[in-house]
Amino acid sequence: MLDSNISTLLRSIPAMDDLLNTPWAARFSDSLGREHVKEIITEALDDIRSEIRTGIQIKAPLNELAVIRAKNLLGKRTSSTLKPVINATGVVVHTNLGRAPLADEALRAVHDISGAYSTLEYSPEKGGRGGRNDHVEWSICRMTGAEAALVVNNNAAAVLLALSAIAAGREVIVSCGELVEIGDSFRIPEILSFSGAKMTAVGCTNSTRISDYSNAITENTAVLLKVHPSNYRIEGFVKSTPREELAALASSRNLVFMEDLGSGLLCPLGVPFANREHSVRDCLEAGSGIVTFSGDKLLGGPQLGVIAGSKNLIDKMKRHQLLRALRVDKMTLAAFEATLRIYLCGRPGEIPVIRMIEIDKSDLLKKARALCRILKDTATNSGINDFTISVVETDDAVGGGAYPTDILPGFGVEISPVSGGEPRPRGSAAGSAESLAAGLRTARIPVIPGIRDGSVILHVRTLLTGDEKLIAASFADAIGKDD
Ligand SMILES: *Cc1c(COP(=O)(O)O)cnc(C)c1O
């Protein structure tokens, strides 16, 4: 039985009709339809009811709370949840934040192609059917030295299609040290089993020799597979087999040597640790028959997966039924074609991901100083003085599984709460770095910061042009919030 206090509270929740007949609800009804508005208000009221039942303390008068909650939920349901955020984490390829921001030329191409009919699968010369893949194949081959190439929805799809086409019903040999889960639950054993191939895992977690591979080959083996371990690293005694040896073994036994590269580096990067990742071209030249990689990691393009390598194998994949389910759409192709053209023309610095990785430390310092000034002004204008705001050195990262142990030294702005300042309204962003970070993340333009030693750090490496002003507005939002 409910105690009487709870039943009293439940009874004082306003009636649906009282809310539905307010001017603000009527405004939402105009754009959303009365039935939807009713449904959303019901949801908000139900939430309050269940909070009351579970004994959560409710402070505001219930009629006011109901209006606030209903308006909030209506606002949320009528705005996009997929929206731009400012990446102030210093992680350049950040999977949760959508990986690579596209280059301007790629954006223009998406805009031009997606609002019109296009030559997606049409050849004006022939006056008939053309190939979707034809728009990018030549450029991929040119940039990587591959004989042929094919694009699909993402790299996971690339691995799946490649293995389905060349190894279904047969064995794929892979090192135990490479059976890792990558990012958002990409697991080689699962992908292998979806493809219909049978996995033979060889060697130990930290050591796999060429003899481990050769001893495991049977008449049913189709592929030797090498997988980039991405964010996973084994320290200490580690031995993996060089790709040249695997390529030689595969070729002597008439097998395919396939490599899942992950990042898809198309040109050497201007960072001190550049040589730790091999470019797609390096891998193909070292004898990989097939390589797969993502379009939106180090390559800096749209989400897709590329399969590049020898023509007879790629042709099999082009004929495979699965391709129909994994193909890319016109917006993706437009963005990718434009991104590849930037590489072809030798202007990789125009690709945001590359630019952010290669940017000079002195430029980062300048950006950090400018941001610091803007934020200090913002704090002063808001009459807030319980933060210290200063330029600091930061450890930034490439992200996306490339160079996982290498630090990109950068700069940022540190915002630290000062204890002993004026008491602030309860719930405002003051007090702790966590609450300031939460305030920034939930501002109208969300800013995703780093946190270090109890301070918020805004890394400037990953900021795009114009972000500084937007950060100032969100900072003002965050420190001004009092509910
Ligand atoms: C990132 C990655 C994948 C998954 O790529 P998606 O494009 O996210 O599907 C697969 N393999 C490796 C080695 C990776 O680094």
The ligand as a Gaussian input file, in Angstrom:
#p B3LYP/6-31G(d) Opt

LIG

0 1
 C       38.986000       0.118000     -36.867000
 C       39.337000      -1.225000     -37.295000
 C       38.364000      -2.091000     -37.809000
 C       36.932000      -1.687000     -37.936000
 O       36.804000      -0.703000     -38.922000
 P       35.389000       0.030000     -39.174000
 O       35.659000       0.935000     -40.324000
 O       35.075000       0.734000     -37.904000
 O       34.397000      -1.014000     -39.484000
 C       38.764000      -3.334000     -38.218000
 N       40.040000      -3.735000     -38.119000
 C       41.010000      -2.929000     -37.627000
 C       42.415000      -3.441000     -37.546000
 C       40.696000      -1.648000     -37.185000
 O       41.652000      -0.854000     -36.685000

